[in-house]
Amino acid sequence: MCYICPVCGFEGLPEPAYNEYNEASYDICPCCFFQFGVDDDVKIKEDVYMEREDTHKLYRKQWIDDGAKLLIPLHYPAGRQLHGKVKPEALSKQLKNINVTL
C-alpha cells in the first residue's frame, strides 16, 4: 500500500507521514524531499511553532517555485518527469490528491 504525501500529493510513501497519534514518520518524501517530523517543526518564536499545515503550504510553494525538483528521480514514474522535475501536468494531478490547485 502506498500513502500520499501531504505536501506534494505524491502517491508513493511507504507509510503514512503521520500515524493515528499524529506522530511523524521521519521519512523523506522521494518526490518533494520533505522530511516529516523535521521540516514541519518550524519555530516562530520561543515555544511557538508554526502549524503543521502551514509549514506544508510554505514548503510546497517554495518547492513548486523552485521547479518541483525530484529528490530521487528513480523512485518517481519516468513518464511524469522531465530533467529531474515533475512535469506540470503530473504536478497538477498529484496536487489534486491533497485538494490543492496550481
Biotite code that builds the C-alpha atoms (Angstrom):
import biotite.structure as struc

atoms = struc.array([
    struc.Atom([0.000, 0.000, 0.000], chain_id="A", res_id=1, res_name="MET", atom_name="CA", element="C"),
    struc.Atom([1.244, 3.489, -0.841], chain_id="A", res_id=2, res_name="CYS", atom_name="CA", element="C"),
    struc.Atom([0.422, 6.644, 1.059], chain_id="A", res_id=3, res_name="TYR", atom_name="CA", element="C"),
    struc.Atom([0.027, 10.230, -0.102], chain_id="A", res_id=4, res_name="ILE", atom_name="CA", element="C"),
    struc.Atom([2.477, 12.985, 0.795], chain_id="A", res_id=5, res_name="CYS", atom_name="CA", element="C"),
    struc.Atom([0.518, 15.815, 2.463], chain_id="A", res_id=6, res_name="PRO", atom_name="CA", element="C"),
    struc.Atom([2.966, 18.348, 0.993], chain_id="A", res_id=7, res_name="VAL", atom_name="CA", element="C"),
    struc.Atom([3.166, 17.463, -2.722], chain_id="A", res_id=8, res_name="CYS", atom_name="CA", element="C"),
    struc.Atom([0.398, 14.865, -3.167], chain_id="A", res_id=9, res_name="GLY", atom_name="CA", element="C"),
    struc.Atom([2.776, 12.133, -4.364], chain_id="A", res_id=10, res_name="PHE", atom_name="CA", element="C"),
    struc.Atom([1.225, 8.661, -4.053], chain_id="A", res_id=11, res_name="GLU", atom_name="CA", element="C"),
    struc.Atom([4.224, 6.604, -3.083], chain_id="A", res_id=12, res_name="GLY", atom_name="CA", element="C"),
    struc.Atom([5.102, 6.962, 0.584], chain_id="A", res_id=13, res_name="LEU", atom_name="CA", element="C"),
    struc.Atom([5.815, 3.555, 2.146], chain_id="A", res_id=14, res_name="PRO", atom_name="CA", element="C"),
    struc.Atom([3.957, 4.549, 5.324], chain_id="A", res_id=15, res_name="GLU", atom_name="CA", element="C"),
    struc.Atom([1.735, 7.450, 6.365], chain_id="A", res_id=16, res_name="PRO", atom_name="CA", element="C"),
    struc.Atom([3.535, 10.741, 7.009], chain_id="A", res_id=17, res_name="ALA", atom_name="CA", element="C"),
    struc.Atom([1.792, 10.875, 10.407], chain_id="A", res_id=18, res_name="TYR", atom_name="CA", element="C"),
    struc.Atom([0.305, 7.986, 12.357], chain_id="A", res_id=19, res_name="ASN", atom_name="CA", element="C"),
    struc.Atom([-3.015, 7.790, 14.190], chain_id="A", res_id=20, res_name="GLU", atom_name="CA", element="C"),
    struc.Atom([-1.443, 9.608, 17.150], chain_id="A", res_id=21, res_name="TYR", atom_name="CA", element="C"),
    struc.Atom([-0.277, 12.441, 14.855], chain_id="A", res_id=22, res_name="ASN", atom_name="CA", element="C"),
    struc.Atom([3.358, 11.389, 15.297], chain_id="A", res_id=23, res_name="GLU", atom_name="CA", element="C"),
    struc.Atom([5.650, 11.954, 12.328], chain_id="A", res_id=24, res_name="ALA", atom_name="CA", element="C"),
    struc.Atom([7.224, 9.054, 10.444], chain_id="A", res_id=25, res_name="SER", atom_name="CA", element="C"),
    struc.Atom([10.565, 10.892, 9.937], chain_id="A", res_id=26, res_name="TYR", atom_name="CA", element="C"),
    struc.Atom([10.522, 9.550, 6.369], chain_id="A", res_id=27, res_name="ASP", atom_name="CA", element="C"),
    struc.Atom([11.521, 11.775, 3.476], chain_id="A", res_id=28, res_name="ILE", atom_name="CA", element="C"),
    struc.Atom([9.192, 12.088, 0.501], chain_id="A", res_id=29, res_name="CYS", atom_name="CA", element="C"),
    struc.Atom([11.095, 10.879, -2.596], chain_id="A", res_id=30, res_name="PRO", atom_name="CA", element="C"),
    struc.Atom([9.279, 13.479, -4.664], chain_id="A", res_id=31, res_name="CYS", atom_name="CA", element="C"),
    struc.Atom([9.483, 16.797, -2.777], chain_id="A", res_id=32, res_name="CYS", atom_name="CA", element="C"),
    struc.Atom([12.062, 15.697, -0.136], chain_id="A", res_id=33, res_name="PHE", atom_name="CA", element="C"),
    struc.Atom([10.047, 16.999, 2.808], chain_id="A", res_id=34, res_name="PHE", atom_name="CA", element="C"),
    struc.Atom([11.050, 15.160, 5.990], chain_id="A", res_id=35, res_name="GLN", atom_name="CA", element="C"),
    struc.Atom([8.088, 14.593, 8.264], chain_id="A", res_id=36, res_name="PHE", atom_name="CA", element="C"),
    struc.Atom([8.882, 15.472, 11.868], chain_id="A", res_id=37, res_name="GLY", atom_name="CA", element="C"),
    struc.Atom([11.821, 17.684, 10.884], chain_id="A", res_id=38, res_name="VAL", atom_name="CA", element="C"),
    struc.Atom([10.773, 20.109, 8.147], chain_id="A", res_id=39, res_name="ASP", atom_name="CA", element="C"),
    struc.Atom([7.399, 20.652, 9.801], chain_id="A", res_id=40, res_name="ASP", atom_name="CA", element="C"),
    struc.Atom([8.974, 21.713, 13.083], chain_id="A", res_id=41, res_name="ASP", atom_name="CA", element="C"),
    struc.Atom([9.306, 25.437, 12.328], chain_id="A", res_id=42, res_name="VAL", atom_name="CA", element="C"),
    struc.Atom([9.865, 27.655, 15.342], chain_id="A", res_id=43, res_name="LYS", atom_name="CA", element="C"),
    struc.Atom([8.310, 31.116, 15.088], chain_id="A", res_id=44, res_name="ILE", atom_name="CA", element="C"),
    struc.Atom([9.499, 32.346, 18.480], chain_id="A", res_id=45, res_name="LYS", atom_name="CA", element="C"),
    struc.Atom([10.311, 30.888, 21.878], chain_id="A", res_id=46, res_name="GLU", atom_name="CA", element="C"),
    struc.Atom([7.969, 27.912, 22.487], chain_id="A", res_id=47, res_name="ASP", atom_name="CA", element="C"),
    struc.Atom([5.778, 28.879, 19.488], chain_id="A", res_id=48, res_name="VAL", atom_name="CA", element="C"),
    struc.Atom([5.797, 26.703, 16.387], chain_id="A", res_id=49, res_name="TYR", atom_name="CA", element="C"),
    struc.Atom([4.130, 27.106, 13.013], chain_id="A", res_id=50, res_name="MET", atom_name="CA", element="C"),
    struc.Atom([1.068, 24.930, 12.470], chain_id="A", res_id=51, res_name="GLU", atom_name="CA", element="C"),
    struc.Atom([1.930, 21.761, 10.556], chain_id="A", res_id=52, res_name="ARG", atom_name="CA", element="C"),
    struc.Atom([-0.462, 22.534, 7.696], chain_id="A", res_id=53, res_name="GLU", atom_name="CA", element="C"),
    struc.Atom([1.072, 25.998, 7.346], chain_id="A", res_id=54, res_name="ASP", atom_name="CA", element="C"),
    struc.Atom([4.558, 24.516, 7.088], chain_id="A", res_id=55, res_name="THR", atom_name="CA", element="C"),
    struc.Atom([3.261, 22.166, 4.383], chain_id="A", res_id=56, res_name="HIS", atom_name="CA", element="C"),
    struc.Atom([1.830, 25.114, 2.416], chain_id="A", res_id=57, res_name="LYS", atom_name="CA", element="C"),
    struc.Atom([5.001, 27.160, 2.771], chain_id="A", res_id=58, res_name="LEU", atom_name="CA", element="C"),
    struc.Atom([7.280, 24.273, 1.798], chain_id="A", res_id=59, res_name="TYR", atom_name="CA", element="C"),
    struc.Atom([5.006, 23.310, -1.126], chain_id="A", res_id=60, res_name="ARG", atom_name="CA", element="C"),
    struc.Atom([5.098, 26.849, -2.501], chain_id="A", res_id=61, res_name="LYS", atom_name="CA", element="C"),
    struc.Atom([8.891, 27.020, -2.247], chain_id="A", res_id=62, res_name="GLN", atom_name="CA", element="C"),
    struc.Atom([9.275, 23.586, -3.858], chain_id="A", res_id=63, res_name="TRP", atom_name="CA", element="C"),
    struc.Atom([6.978, 24.489, -6.752], chain_id="A", res_id=64, res_name="ILE", atom_name="CA", element="C"),
    struc.Atom([8.600, 27.912, -7.178], chain_id="A", res_id=65, res_name="ASP", atom_name="CA", element="C"),
    struc.Atom([11.953, 26.108, -7.379], chain_id="A", res_id=66, res_name="ASP", atom_name="CA", element="C"),
    struc.Atom([10.681, 23.992, -10.292], chain_id="A", res_id=67, res_name="GLY", atom_name="CA", element="C"),
    struc.Atom([9.271, 20.948, -8.439], chain_id="A", res_id=68, res_name="ALA", atom_name="CA", element="C"),
    struc.Atom([12.645, 19.178, -8.416], chain_id="A", res_id=69, res_name="LYS", atom_name="CA", element="C"),
    struc.Atom([12.636, 15.490, -7.543], chain_id="A", res_id=70, res_name="LEU", atom_name="CA", element="C"),
    struc.Atom([14.731, 14.154, -4.707], chain_id="A", res_id=71, res_name="LEU", atom_name="CA", element="C"),
    struc.Atom([15.117, 10.698, -6.212], chain_id="A", res_id=72, res_name="ILE", atom_name="CA", element="C"),
    struc.Atom([14.075, 10.600, -9.879], chain_id="A", res_id=73, res_name="PRO", atom_name="CA", element="C"),
    struc.Atom([14.490, 6.791, -9.901], chain_id="A", res_id=74, res_name="LEU", atom_name="CA", element="C"),
    struc.Atom([11.629, 6.490, -7.383], chain_id="A", res_id=75, res_name="HIS", atom_name="CA", element="C"),
    struc.Atom([9.284, 8.648, -9.434], chain_id="A", res_id=76, res_name="TYR", atom_name="CA", element="C"),
    struc.Atom([7.458, 7.451, -12.565], chain_id="A", res_id=77, res_name="PRO", atom_name="CA", element="C"),
    struc.Atom([9.609, 8.262, -15.614], chain_id="A", res_id=78, res_name="ALA", atom_name="CA", element="C"),
    struc.Atom([6.631, 9.364, -17.712], chain_id="A", res_id=79, res_name="GLY", atom_name="CA", element="C"),
    struc.Atom([5.709, 12.063, -15.184], chain_id="A", res_id=80, res_name="ARG", atom_name="CA", element="C"),
    struc.Atom([9.104, 13.755, -15.022], chain_id="A", res_id=81, res_name="GLN", atom_name="CA", element="C"),
    struc.Atom([11.412, 15.699, -17.244], chain_id="A", res_id=82, res_name="LEU", atom_name="CA", element="C"),
    struc.Atom([15.026, 16.580, -16.439], chain_id="A", res_id=83, res_name="HIS", atom_name="CA", element="C"),
    struc.Atom([14.648, 15.651, -12.759], chain_id="A", res_id=84, res_name="GLY", atom_name="CA", element="C"),
    struc.Atom([11.490, 17.708, -12.240], chain_id="A", res_id=85, res_name="LYS", atom_name="CA", element="C"),
    struc.Atom([7.807, 16.843, -12.044], chain_id="A", res_id=86, res_name="VAL", atom_name="CA", element="C"),
    struc.Atom([6.065, 17.680, -15.314], chain_id="A", res_id=87, res_name="LYS", atom_name="CA", element="C"),
    struc.Atom([3.455, 20.436, -14.835], chain_id="A", res_id=88, res_name="PRO", atom_name="CA", element="C"),
    struc.Atom([0.531, 18.199, -15.876], chain_id="A", res_id=89, res_name="GLU", atom_name="CA", element="C"),
    struc.Atom([1.679, 15.467, -13.458], chain_id="A", res_id=90, res_name="ALA", atom_name="CA", element="C"),
    struc.Atom([2.092, 18.024, -10.695], chain_id="A", res_id=91, res_name="LEU", atom_name="CA", element="C"),
    struc.Atom([-1.460, 19.306, -11.215], chain_id="A", res_id=92, res_name="SER", atom_name="CA", element="C"),
    struc.Atom([-2.793, 15.739, -10.970], chain_id="A", res_id=93, res_name="LYS", atom_name="CA", element="C"),
    struc.Atom([-0.883, 14.818, -7.835], chain_id="A", res_id=94, res_name="GLN", atom_name="CA", element="C"),
    struc.Atom([-1.783, 18.085, -6.083], chain_id="A", res_id=95, res_name="LEU", atom_name="CA", element="C"),
    struc.Atom([-5.441, 17.105, -6.543], chain_id="A", res_id=96, res_name="LYS", atom_name="CA", element="C"),
    struc.Atom([-4.709, 14.232, -4.135], chain_id="A", res_id=97, res_name="ASN", atom_name="CA", element="C"),
    struc.Atom([-4.391, 16.859, -1.388], chain_id="A", res_id=98, res_name="ILE", atom_name="CA", element="C"),
    struc.Atom([-7.084, 19.217, -2.747], chain_id="A", res_id=99, res_name="ASN", atom_name="CA", element="C"),
    struc.Atom([-4.602, 21.836, -3.988], chain_id="A", res_id=100, res_name="VAL", atom_name="CA", element="C"),
    struc.Atom([-4.721, 23.517, -7.372], chain_id="A", res_id=101, res_name="THR", atom_name="CA", element="C"),
    struc.Atom([-1.985, 25.412, -9.155], chain_id="A", res_id=102, res_name="LEU", atom_name="CA", element="C"),
])
